[in-house]
Amino acid sequence: MIPVIEAPLQEDLTEFTAFLWQHSIPHRVLEEGERQVLWVADTQDPVQLQELYRYWRNGGDLARVQVQEEGRRRRIRPVDWTELPVTLSLIVLSFVVSFFIGFGADLDRMSWFSFTPFEVRGNAMLHALLGQTLMSGEVWRLVTPIFMHFSLLHILFNLLWVWIVGTRMEPSQGSLSLLALALFSGIASNLAQYLVSGPMFGGMSGVVFALLAYSWLWDRQGGRPRIGLPPALMGMLLLWLALGFTGVLEGVGLGSIANTAHLVGLLAGLCWLPIGRLLNRRQG
């Protein structure tokens, strides 16, 4: 191992070293007199690690840093905004549509984006059949429910995960791969939820479950470059599904949960692996 970074004893390197462990970069921090020294394996590029340290110490967000494997070395660099057109579009469209429908308060506007158009008459809700909707040319409805959110907590939770996965997946696997997975999982989860509950639903959750499941399976099957999310996230997804289907989440005040969309989204992400590999090979 070789020394690459020196820092004062009082400086907390926990976040920085956690990032290194997350990306399987072997290292050790030793106290030497009035300083602490970060040692790394000699297979790593010390200059890139020093640049990463300065970036982080100056307030840089490590979530925007991309790590790519090149043989035994790892190339480290901050992600450029221009590399994230799909990630940013999913986030911006979700905020625009959710505010436009008043987070579900404006039913007339919500009907513009729902899986099929609907109308509320008294205590009854009438909605068009899916076949009629598609025959009329309103094919955008297959996707647009993913952009509707019904509370600030709902949208922030979903889009945080879109940002976390998107900033790792899109620069390494390409915008086409992320867009295709988002469309595939969005349409699949929307259709499944519609068949169970009708058109009164929305949210990016099905896509989020797909992105997390795909990322988990990609890394588990040895995909390169790694997306690098914690493997324990799959356990969290399964626990969330179980709590949703047993009614616990609604019981604690989280409102109606689109459990079917979550389940189908997760399955869509797992099924996407061979297509993701094909798209990644073509990009490379």
N, C-alpha and C positions, 0 to 999 in steps of 0.2 A: 504494500500500500504506500501511497505517497501523500504528503501534506499539501493541501491546495488552498485552504482558507484559514485565516487567523481572525479571531473575534474576541472582544472583551469578555471577561468571566460573567458579567452581569447581563449580557445579551442572551435573550431566550431564542434558541435555535430550534425549538420543538417543531414549529410549522415547517421550517425548511427541511429538517431531517425526515419528517413524516412524508414530505413530497418525495424525497429520495428513496425511502423504503417502498412507497407506493409504486414507484417505477423500477423497483428491483435494482437499484444502484447501490452496491455494497459500500459501506462507509463506517467510520468510527469517529467519535468525538472524544478527545483526550484533553485534560487540563494540564497545562505546562506553565507553571509560575502564575503570572497575572493574566493569562490568556487561555482561551480554549482553541484547539486546533482540530479542523476537520480533515481526516485522512480518508482517501477513497482508493479503490482498486486501481492499479496502474493500467487497466484496460480502458479507463474513462479519460475523456479529454479534460484536463485541468483548466484550460482556458475557458471552455464553455461553462464549466461549473462556477468559475469565478465570476463570469458575466451574469450567470443566473443568480448568484448570491447578491451581486450589486443591484440587479433588477428588483429582487425581492426586498432588499433593505431600503430601497428608495420608494417603496410603496407599491411595487408591481404585484399583480394578482397571479398567483401560481396556477389558478384554474385556467388561465389563458395560455399556459405554457405547454407546448407540444413536445413529446419525447418520441423520437423515431429510432429504431434499431438499425445499425449499419454494421453487420458482423457482430463482433463482441462489444463494440462501442455503441453509445446512445447519443444521438444528436438532439440537443436541447435548444429550443428557441420559443419566444413568445408568439402566440397566434395572432396573425394580422386580421383586422376586422373584415378585410376584403375576401378572406377565406371562408366567411361564414354567411353567405347570402341566404341559404335556406334556414339556418338556425334563427337569424335575425328576422326573416320574413314570418316564420311561425309565431315568434313572440310579438311582433308589431301587429300582425293581423288579428291575433287573439285579443290584444288590448283594444284595438279599434272596434272590432265587432262587439266585444263585451260591453264597452261603454255605449255603443250605438243602441244596443237593446236594453240599456239601463240595468245590466246584470240580471236580465230576465223579467224586469218590471213592465216593459213595453211588449205585450204579447203580439201586437200587430207587426212590429219590426222583427220580433223573434221568429215569426212565421216565414219571413223572407229567407231565413237561413236554416230552418229546421229540415229534417230528413224528408218530410213531405209537408206541404202547406196545411195549416189547420185553422180552425175558427172556433172560438169559445162562445156558446150561447147558453146563458144562464149557468147551470151546473153541468152542462153537457159540452163535450169537445168533439167536433167533427173534423176529420182529416181525410185527405185524398189518399187513394191507394198508390202504392209504389209504382205499379205498372203505368197507371195514368200519369203520374208525375214524370216518369222517364220518357214516356211517349210525347209529352208536351215539350220536351227539350230541356227540362230543368235538371240537367245532370250534375250541376254544381252542388246540389243538395246531398249527394253521396259523401261529400267531403266537409261542407261548411259547418256542420254541427260541432266539429272539433274546435272551432274558434269561439264558440259561445261559452261563457262562464257566468256563474250566478252569484258569486261573492268575491270579495277581494282576496280572502284566504284561498279560495278555490283556484283562482288564476295564478296567484303567486306560487302556490305549491306546485302546480303543473309546470309553469314556465321556468321555475328554478331547475327542475330536472331536465327540461328541454335544453336549457343553457349548459348545464353540467355535461350532458352526454353530447350535445351538438358541438361544443368547442373541442371535444376530443375526437369525435367520429368524423365530422365533416372535413377538417384539414387533412386527415390521414387517408380516408376512404373516398373522399370526393363528394361534391354537392349532389350529383345525380344519385348516388347510393343512399344518402340521407333522405332526399326528396322521395325517391321510390319507396323506401320503407315507410315513411310517414304517410304517403298516399295509400299504400297497400293496407297498413294496419288501421288507418283512419276509416277507410271504406269498410273493411271487414268488421271492425268493432261497432261502427255506426249501424251497419245492417243487422248485426246480431242483437244490438240493444233495441232497435226499432221493432224487430219481430217479437221481442219480449214485452216491451212497454209502450210501443207507439212512438210518435215523434217528439214527445216532450222531454228531451234530454239534450245534453251538450257537454263539452269539455274535452280537453286534450289528454285525458287520463289513459284512454286506450292506446294512444300513440306513445305516451310515456312508458307504459308497461312493455310495449313492444321494443322500444329503444333500450330499456334496461335489460330485458330478457336477451335480446340479440347481443348486446355488449358482453353480458355474462357468458353466453355460449361461445361467442367469438374468442374470447380470451381463454376459456376452458379448453377449447379445441386447438389451441396453439396458434390462433390467427396472428399475423404480423402485418403492420405494427400493432401492438396491443392497444386496446382502448383504455385499459388501466383503471376501471372502477373496482371498488372493493368486492370480492366474491360474496361476502355476506349479504349483499343487496338482494340476491335471489331469495334468501330466507325471509327478508323483510317483505318482498313482494308476495310470497306465499302466505305469510302471516296476515298481511293486509287483505288478501283475498278471503281467507278464512273468517276474519273478523267481519268483513262485508257481508258474506253469505249467511252468517249466523245472526245478523242484525245488530251486532254490538256497536258498530260505528254509528248507525242511526240512533241507537239507544243513548249514546253519549252526546247527542246533539249535532252531529255532523250532517244531518239532512239526508235526503235520498241519495243513495250511492248507486252508480251505474255498474253493478257487479259483473253483468254479462259483458259489457264493453271491456272491463279490466281483464277478465279471463281470456276473451278472444284476442285482445291486444297482446297479452303475454304469449299465447300460442302462435300468433302471427309473427312475433319477433323470433321465436325459436325456429319456426319454419323458414324464415328468411335467410338462414345461414348459407345454404348453397348458392342462392342468388347473390348474396353479399360477397361471397368468395369470387364468383364470376365477374362481378362488377369491379372488384378490387384488382383482379388480374388484368382486366382490360385497361384500367387506369394506369397500372404499373407498366 
